[in-house]
Amino acid sequence: MKSYSLTLSSISFICSLFLLFVSCKKSTVTDGSNGGSNPEPETIKNIIYGSNKDLSGKTIDLALDVYMPAATATQKFPFILFVHGGGFIAGDKSSAASVMEKFVEAGYVAASIDYRLDSSLDGVKDACSIDSSVMQKAVYMAVQDTKAAIRFMVANADKYHIDVSKIFLNGNSAGAITILYSHFLTQDDFNAMVPGIETELGGINNSGNSLTNTYNITGMAANSGCLPGVQYIKPLNAIPLIFFHGGKDSVIPVLHGTVNYCPNAMHIYGSMAMYNRLVEIGQPAVIHIDPEGGHGPYNEDFLTNNEICFFNSVLGKNAASGIYSGQESSCP
């Protein structure tokens, strides 16, 4: 593992850096009606996992795509849920198709979700003019939808060949923020940050659908994400995590600072701060930092290969912590 110094500089307003690649793997694509045994890898698109109102009051149907390995009727696989990036104003589940197929090839059931976006943020040219409570509401809705999607997949675990004892979350940029908030922050935490948010938008654990399934998250991969404080990571909720971040990311600081380095924005803690906290607690964590990289500096292949490797090590109970610089792989 190499050493490096962290430097930070300014870049543009939140955007998701997500590269698309064409997959040559054969699969069967259906409209969601086929949930039986799979003679070959299968992709089921546009499955409705819930519905909810956006900030304008419009009811949105919430959909996900499921990607499954070839399976016998009773075979179960680890599961990964992916949340796309896009600054909470853009992006959709289809952007993760080739990533999901890579996880299928590695023996995972994978799902990519759509979640409610905040159209009021679209077209904003000055990121520093955004009220932090507005952004927090966008994050809150994404967290509600992510939790609803997990409940749906757990409720349908047999249909989609999921081992519910092995659930992983994965997200890029806004998606990374979403999965980190969804796991580490409670309803009380959100209520304290944005008073009245539960009354206005509903709870984080009971919105989007009426399912009440409980579950535990086994591990996560967060690319260019953050939390509002490392104190939310506690011994009781700490899980193995692999982080990716650019050393010169000024949208989400790699250590800590304000969003977009705006003087009046909320203070946030990036991947390095979260990594340090997990190691302090004694939880396995890996962090990849591109010292010269901006927001989302790693390409799809690098991200996915190292994520699969880390998740496999978690399943094998041999995950280890480490800091990796540039294009250095964390795979043994």
BATORVO-462623 format. One record per residue (C-alpha): residue number from 0; residue in one letter; x, y, z. Coordinates in steps of 0.05 Angstrom, whole numbers, plus 5000, padded with zeros to 4 digits. Layout:
N
SITE:NUM:a:X:Y:Z
...
***
This chain:
332
SITE:0:m:5000:5000:5000
SITE:1:k:5027:5068:4980
SITE:2:s:5029:5132:5020
SITE:3:y:5005:5199:4994
SITE:4:s:4985:5268:5014
SITE:5:l:4913:5292:5007
SITE:6:t:4901:5356:4968
SITE:7:l:4834:5390:4954
SITE:8:s:4813:5438:4899
SITE:9:s:4749:5466:4870
SITE:10:i:4707:5431:4817
SITE:11:s:4635:5441:4791
SITE:12:f:4567:5427:4823
SITE:13:i:4545:5356:4842
SITE:14:c:4544:5309:4783
SITE:15:s:4550:5234:4776
SITE:16:l:4610:5205:4740
SITE:17:f:4587:5140:4713
SITE:18:l:4616:5105:4651
SITE:19:l:4572:5059:4609
SITE:20:f:4600:4997:4576
SITE:21:v:4566:4949:4529
SITE:22:s:4559:4879:4557
SITE:23:c:4564:4818:4512
SITE:24:k:4535:4769:4564
SITE:25:k:4472:4734:4541
SITE:26:s:4411:4741:4586
SITE:27:t:4336:4735:4582
SITE:28:v:4299:4800:4591
SITE:29:t:4227:4799:4616
SITE:30:d:4175:4849:4640
SITE:31:g:4172:4823:4711
SITE:32:s:4123:4766:4701
SITE:33:n:4173:4709:4706
SITE:34:g:4199:4695:4775
SITE:35:g:4210:4620:4772
SITE:36:s:4273:4579:4764
SITE:37:n:4323:4607:4715
SITE:38:p:4357:4562:4663
SITE:39:e:4403:4620:4646
SITE:40:p:4419:4689:4673
SITE:41:e:4356:4731:4673
SITE:42:t:4341:4805:4674
SITE:43:i:4273:4828:4697
SITE:44:k:4260:4902:4685
SITE:45:n:4211:4954:4712
SITE:46:i:4187:4917:4773
SITE:47:i:4145:4965:4815
SITE:48:y:4169:4963:4887
SITE:49:g:4126:5020:4913
SITE:50:s:4100:5090:4900
SITE:51:n:4106:5157:4935
SITE:52:k:4095:5232:4924
SITE:53:d:4152:5276:4904
SITE:54:l:4162:5347:4932
SITE:55:s:4113:5375:4881
SITE:56:g:4059:5328:4905
SITE:57:k:4060:5283:4844
SITE:58:t:4054:5208:4857
SITE:59:i:4113:5170:4828
SITE:60:d:4114:5095:4815
SITE:61:l:4180:5068:4839
SITE:62:a:4213:5015:4795
SITE:63:l:4274:4970:4797
SITE:64:d:4310:4922:4751
SITE:65:v:4332:4854:4777
SITE:66:y:4391:4814:4748
SITE:67:m:4397:4741:4768
SITE:68:p:4448:4686:4756
SITE:69:a:4426:4619:4727
SITE:70:a:4394:4582:4785
SITE:71:t:4357:4520:4806
SITE:72:a:4290:4529:4839
SITE:73:t:4319:4529:4910
SITE:74:q:4386:4562:4898
SITE:75:k:4402:4627:4935
SITE:76:f:4455:4680:4923
SITE:77:p:4483:4741:4959
SITE:78:f:4445:4804:4939
SITE:79:i:4469:4874:4921
SITE:80:l:4425:4936:4913
SITE:81:f:4453:4993:4871
SITE:82:v:4433:5067:4878
SITE:83:h:4453:5112:4820
SITE:84:g:4484:5181:4825
SITE:85:g:4464:5246:4792
SITE:86:g:4462:5299:4846
SITE:87:f:4391:5280:4866
SITE:88:i:4366:5314:4803
SITE:89:a:4384:5264:4748
SITE:90:g:4401:5191:4732
SITE:91:d:4363:5126:4729
SITE:92:k:4369:5052:4743
SITE:93:s:4389:5034:4671
SITE:94:s:4457:5067:4680
SITE:95:a:4478:5008:4723
SITE:96:a:4462:4953:4674
SITE:97:s:4533:4932:4658
SITE:98:v:4553:4937:4731
SITE:99:m:4496:4892:4752
SITE:100:e:4515:4841:4699
SITE:101:k:4586:4839:4727
SITE:102:f:4558:4823:4795
SITE:103:v:4514:4768:4765
SITE:104:e:4576:4738:4733
SITE:105:a:4608:4738:4803
SITE:106:g:4549:4700:4833
SITE:107:y:4505:4756:4861
SITE:108:v:4433:4774:4850
SITE:109:a:4433:4848:4835
SITE:110:a:4381:4903:4831
SITE:111:s:4385:4975:4808
SITE:112:i:4331:5023:4831
SITE:113:d:4299:5088:4810
SITE:114:y:4283:5136:4866
SITE:115:r:4248:5203:4871
SITE:116:l:4289:5262:4846
SITE:117:d:4283:5335:4865
SITE:118:s:4264:5374:4803
SITE:119:s:4269:5440:4842
SITE:120:l:4345:5431:4841
SITE:121:d:4347:5423:4765
SITE:122:g:4377:5483:4730
SITE:123:v:4407:5514:4792
SITE:124:k:4472:5546:4769
SITE:125:d:4498:5569:4836
SITE:126:a:4506:5509:4882
SITE:127:c:4520:5555:4941
SITE:128:s:4450:5585:4935
SITE:129:i:4416:5519:4954
SITE:130:d:4387:5516:5024
SITE:131:s:4417:5456:5058
SITE:132:s:4348:5434:5083
SITE:133:v:4325:5428:5011
SITE:134:m:4382:5382:4995
SITE:135:q:4369:5342:5058
SITE:136:k:4297:5331:5036
SITE:137:a:4322:5303:4970
SITE:138:v:4369:5256:5008
SITE:139:y:4312:5237:5055
SITE:140:m:4266:5217:4997
SITE:141:a:4322:5175:4966
SITE:142:v:4333:5140:5033
SITE:143:q:4258:5126:5039
SITE:144:d:4257:5095:4970
SITE:145:t:4321:5054:4981
SITE:146:k:4293:5024:5045
SITE:147:a:4227:5009:5010
SITE:148:a:4265:4974:4954
SITE:149:i:4304:4931:5004
SITE:150:r:4240:4912:5040
SITE:151:f:4209:4892:4973
SITE:152:m:4269:4849:4954
SITE:153:v:4270:4815:5022
SITE:154:a:4195:4801:5018
SITE:155:n:4207:4769:4950
SITE:156:a:4273:4734:4967
SITE:157:d:4250:4665:4945
SITE:158:k:4224:4691:4879
SITE:159:y:4289:4725:4863
SITE:160:h:4337:4673:4893
SITE:161:i:4364:4718:4948
SITE:162:d:4401:4696:5010
SITE:163:v:4374:4749:5059
SITE:164:s:4432:4739:5106
SITE:165:k:4479:4768:5053
SITE:166:i:4454:4837:5032
SITE:167:f:4501:4890:5004
SITE:168:l:4490:4963:4984
SITE:169:n:4528:5000:4929
SITE:170:g:4523:5072:4907
SITE:171:n:4558:5127:4867
SITE:172:s:4559:5200:4888
SITE:173:a:4487:5217:4907
SITE:174:g:4475:5142:4910
SITE:175:a:4533:5134:4958
SITE:176:i:4506:5189:5002
SITE:177:t:4438:5154:5001
SITE:178:i:4463:5086:5023
SITE:179:l:4507:5116:5077
SITE:180:y:4451:5158:5105
SITE:181:s:4402:5100:5100
SITE:182:h:4446:5054:5141
SITE:183:f:4477:5100:5192
SITE:184:l:4423:5152:5207
SITE:185:t:4360:5137:5246
SITE:186:q:4292:5171:5242
SITE:187:d:4310:5212:5303
SITE:188:d:4375:5235:5269
SITE:189:f:4336:5260:5208
SITE:190:n:4284:5294:5252
SITE:191:a:4339:5331:5289
SITE:192:m:4373:5354:5225
SITE:193:v:4309:5377:5190
SITE:194:p:4254:5391:5240
SITE:195:g:4186:5370:5215
SITE:196:i:4212:5326:5159
SITE:197:e:4177:5263:5184
SITE:198:t:4110:5299:5188
SITE:199:e:4120:5329:5118
SITE:200:l:4147:5268:5081
SITE:201:g:4131:5208:5125
SITE:202:g:4178:5160:5160
SITE:203:i:4241:5129:5131
SITE:204:n:4220:5058:5149
SITE:205:n:4147:5057:5128
SITE:206:s:4141:5098:5064
SITE:207:g:4133:5075:4992
SITE:208:n:4101:5009:5008
SITE:209:s:4066:4974:5066
SITE:210:l:4118:4919:5075
SITE:211:t:4148:4911:5144
SITE:212:n:4205:4863:5130
SITE:213:t:4267:4871:5173
SITE:214:y:4337:4859:5148
SITE:215:n:4411:4869:5163
SITE:216:i:4462:4899:5116
SITE:217:t:4525:4857:5108
SITE:218:g:4570:4909:5075
SITE:219:m:4572:4970:5029
SITE:220:a:4611:5003:4973
SITE:221:a:4609:5079:4971
SITE:222:n:4639:5118:4913
SITE:223:s:4649:5193:4929
SITE:224:g:4600:5194:4988
SITE:225:c:4594:5228:5055
SITE:226:l:4558:5232:5122
SITE:227:p:4539:5293:5163
SITE:228:g:4583:5268:5219
SITE:229:v:4626:5207:5236
SITE:230:q:4591:5202:5303
SITE:231:y:4534:5168:5266
SITE:232:i:4580:5108:5255
SITE:233:k:4576:5069:5320
SITE:234:p:4600:5000:5343
SITE:235:l:4529:4973:5339
SITE:236:n:4517:4995:5266
SITE:237:a:4588:4992:5238
SITE:238:i:4595:4944:5179
SITE:239:p:4651:4929:5129
SITE:240:l:4657:4984:5076
SITE:241:i:4698:4998:5014
SITE:242:f:4706:5071:4995
SITE:243:f:4729:5107:4931
SITE:244:h:4745:5181:4928
SITE:245:g:4785:5234:4891
SITE:246:g:4837:5271:4931
SITE:247:k:4818:5335:4895
SITE:248:d:4743:5326:4900
SITE:249:s:4713:5392:4921
SITE:250:v:4641:5370:4913
SITE:251:i:4648:5320:4970
SITE:252:p:4713:5333:5008
SITE:253:v:4753:5270:5018
SITE:254:l:4764:5285:5092
SITE:255:h:4715:5339:5115
SITE:256:g:4689:5407:5095
SITE:257:t:4626:5439:5067
SITE:258:v:4587:5414:5007
SITE:259:n:4619:5444:4944
SITE:260:y:4662:5484:4993
SITE:261:c:4605:5534:4998
SITE:262:p:4615:5579:5059
SITE:263:n:4545:5572:5086
SITE:264:a:4533:5499:5067
SITE:265:m:4528:5442:5117
SITE:266:h:4592:5410:5142
SITE:267:i:4603:5339:5117
SITE:268:y:4653:5283:5127
SITE:269:g:4680:5245:5067
SITE:270:s:4709:5176:5055
SITE:271:m:4775:5186:5092
SITE:272:a:4739:5209:5155
SITE:273:m:4691:5150:5152
SITE:274:y:4747:5101:5138
SITE:275:n:4785:5126:5199
SITE:276:r:4723:5119:5242
SITE:277:l:4710:5047:5221
SITE:278:v:4782:5027:5233
SITE:279:e:4780:5061:5301
SITE:280:i:4719:5018:5318
SITE:281:g:4754:4955:5292
SITE:282:q:4711:4944:5231
SITE:283:p:4744:4922:5165
SITE:284:a:4747:4979:5114
SITE:285:v:4784:4994:5050
SITE:286:i:4793:5061:5018
SITE:287:h:4817:5077:4947
SITE:288:i:4840:5149:4937
SITE:289:d:4863:5178:4871
SITE:290:p:4907:5236:4896
SITE:291:e:4897:5277:4833
SITE:292:g:4825:5255:4821
SITE:293:g:4762:5298:4824
SITE:294:h:4691:5275:4837
SITE:295:g:4682:5202:4819
SITE:296:p:4752:5189:4790
SITE:297:y:4750:5114:4781
SITE:298:n:4722:5078:4721
SITE:299:e:4670:5023:4723
SITE:300:d:4717:4964:4715
SITE:301:f:4762:4988:4772
SITE:302:l:4703:5001:4818
SITE:303:t:4667:4936:4804
SITE:304:n:4728:4890:4807
SITE:305:n:4750:4917:4874
SITE:306:e:4679:4918:4902
SITE:307:i:4668:4845:4883
SITE:308:c:4734:4826:4914
SITE:309:f:4718:4863:4978
SITE:310:f:4648:4835:4984
SITE:311:n:4675:4764:4972
SITE:312:s:4725:4775:5028
SITE:313:v:4669:4798:5074
SITE:314:l:4630:4734:5058
SITE:315:g:4693:4694:5069
SITE:316:k:4704:4729:5136
SITE:317:n:4775:4749:5116
SITE:318:a:4764:4823:5100
SITE:319:a:4823:4868:5119
SITE:320:s:4831:4943:5123
SITE:321:g:4877:4984:5079
SITE:322:i:4890:5050:5043
SITE:323:y:4905:5045:4968
SITE:324:s:4929:5101:4924
SITE:325:g:4914:5115:4851
SITE:326:q:4901:5053:4809
SITE:327:e:4929:5005:4861
SITE:328:s:4881:4946:4869
SITE:329:s:4858:4923:4937
SITE:330:c:4848:4852:4911
SITE:331:p:4900:4803:4939
***
